[in-house]
């Protein structure tokens, strides 16, 4: 449930109210009984930091699946030399 901001048009009292989206907007000021209006605010944005969000989730899962399936990648596969003891190259040496 969102928090809505209100301002009294009579006494300028500002307050917040935790309401359901289906609730009707408040009309009376809790301090003076005057007419209030709901203030439209931008709300709060969400920022995801660190590992474990979106693309990193799928790559971590994909890497785990490759290891499970026995697929091995060689960091030197595009170069002329092979990694020593690398199971992805034939013979393990260049």
Secondary structure, DSSP 8 states (H G I E B T S, - for coil): --EEEEEETTT--EEEEE--TTS----B-TTT--BEEEE----------SSSSTHHHHHHHHHHHHHHHT----TTTTSSS--TT-TTSSSS--
